[in-house]
């Protein structure tokens, strides 16, 4: 009986010891289970001795076997993740065609810069004369251009050695031109200046006055001491009232006698032999024929507005025509004879004509029988 109790006790110990181990193994989920401890075999039962039966002693409490601490679980080795399957290729959408690059525009042609305004006066002396009227450039040396002279109405340049008038054609508003005592020959630059009313070009070297014939507004013309031969162009200027052609080379002045408004005419020192036709200049008050070769004064008889008559230094022999026109006025309105200044010196007067001179004085005429200076 004792042996049976020992065998049962041993079996219980073994069972009890193996139970915590089994629980501990379950507590470590990821760690590998430790190898089970070898079971302790029970000692072989000894043959029972024939001893007297005794009351069995109380069974001592079986001590609980110490729980064997499980080894700390080692961290599970991180297994390499299997490669994710490649996503199924999306159905290829048809991409819109890339826009074609715009054609490269041809480089814009560089427009030529507008030409810079050019100086208009070749003659620097003329430019200096005009500069006086260009207020913006009066005090500097900037070139005068066409825009500067559009409103210039007056140009004056006496004795400045001007020889070239080119550039004046841009002075569209020019009304008065005074360039005496210079070296001017060509007048073509002024031919289209329609506003010109006053021109003084005395003491130059002008022979051709054709360009002046287009100046329809011209009223005053001074060409004393030039080389003018033909005055025909001046017959086309009906506005002319005063013409000065002293000391030129005019032989025929008939074109001037057609000017309806002519009041002053200076033809001294030319080569005139006739003044036929002058009677149509009914407004003529000043007539200078000094130092020509005029013989006949009969064409003067209609001129009842004369106040000054220079015929000294000609070839007049007969004063009878002059006496007739004077007497006519004295017997009538007396508007002409009493106011006439008469220069007769230097003419080969006949004796009857010399006697008439005394009668002229009695009429109240201012008679000068010497050559006027």
C-alpha positions, 0 to 999 in steps of 0.5 A, a space after each residue: 500500500 505504501 508503495 502505491 501511494 509513493 507511485 501515485 505521489 510521484 505521478 502527480 508531481 510529474 503531471 503537476 510539473 509538466 502542466 506549467 511548462 505547457 502553459 508557459 509554452 502557450 504564453 510565448 506566441 512567436 518564440 519557439 517552444 523550449 525542448 521539454 525537460 526529460 521526465 523523471 522516471 519513478 524508482 522501481 518499487 521495492 518488494 513489499 515487506 511484510 510489516 504490521 499494518 499501521 495507521 497511515 500518517 497524514 500525507 504531507 502537503 506536496 510542495 508546488 514545483 517552481 515554475 521555470 521561467 520561460 526564456 525571454 522571447 526573441 524578437 521575431 525575425 522580420 521576414 522580407 515582404 513578398 514583392 507586391 504584384 505590379 499593378 495591372 497596367 491601366 488601359 492606355 488612354 490615347 494621348 492627344 497629339 502634342 500641339 505642333 510648335 508654331 512656326 517661328 515668325 520671320 524677324 520683323 523687317 527693321 523699318 528704316 528710320 525716317 531721314 533726319 531733317 537736313 539743313 536747307 541753306 547751302 549759303 551760310 551767310 544766307 542762313 545767318 540772315 534767316 536765323 535772325 527770324 528763327 527765334 528758337 535758334 537765334 542764339 545757337 548754331 544748330 542747322 536751320 531746317 525746313 520746319 524752322 522757316 515755315 512761318 518766316 515772313 521777313 528776311 533781311 541781309 544787306 551786304 553779307 556776301 550772299 550768293 546762293 538763295 537755295 533754301 528760301 523756297 521753304 519760306 512759304 510765308 515770306 512776304 518781304 525779302 531784302 538782300 541788297 549789296 550781295 553777290 546773287 545771280 540766280 533767283 530760281 529759289 523764290 519763284 514759288 513764293 506766292 506771298 512775296 510782296 516786297 523784293 529788294 535785290 539792288 546791287 547784285 549780279 542778276 540778269 535773268 528775272 524770269 522767276 520773278 514773273 511768277 510772283 503774282 502778289 509782288 507790289 514793290 521791286 528794287 533791282 537797281 544796279 544789276 544786269 537786267 536786259 529783258 523786263 518782259 516777265 514783269 508784265 505778268 504781275 498786275 499788282 506791281 506799283 513800284 519798279 526800280 530798274 536804275 542802271 541796268 541794260 534795258 532797251 525795251 520797257 514796253 512790258 512795264 507800260 502794261 501794268 495797271 497800278 504802276 505809280 513809280 517807275 525808275 528807268 534811269 541809266 538804261 538804253 531806252 530810245 522810246 517810251 511808246 505806250 507809257 500813256 496807259 499808266 494813268 496812275 504814274 506819279 513818279 517817272 525817272 528816265 534820266 540818262 537814256 536816249 529818249 527823243 520823243 516826249 509825246 507818249 507822256 501827254 495822257 499822264 495827268 498824275 505826274 508829280 516828278 519827271 526826270 528826263 535829264 541826260 537824254 536826247 530831247 530837242 522838242 518840249 512842245 508835247 510837254 507844253 501841251 499837256 501842261 497847258 491843258 491842265 492849267 486851263 482845266 482842273 489845275 491838278 497836275 501842272 502846279 505840282 510838277 517837278 521837271 528835270 530837263 538838264 543835259 538835253 540838246 533843246 532847240 531854241 523854241 524849247 528853251 523859251 518854253 522853259 521860261 513859260 513853264 516857270 510862270 505856270 508854277 512848275 518847278 523846272 530844273 535845267 541842270 542835270 540832277 545828281 
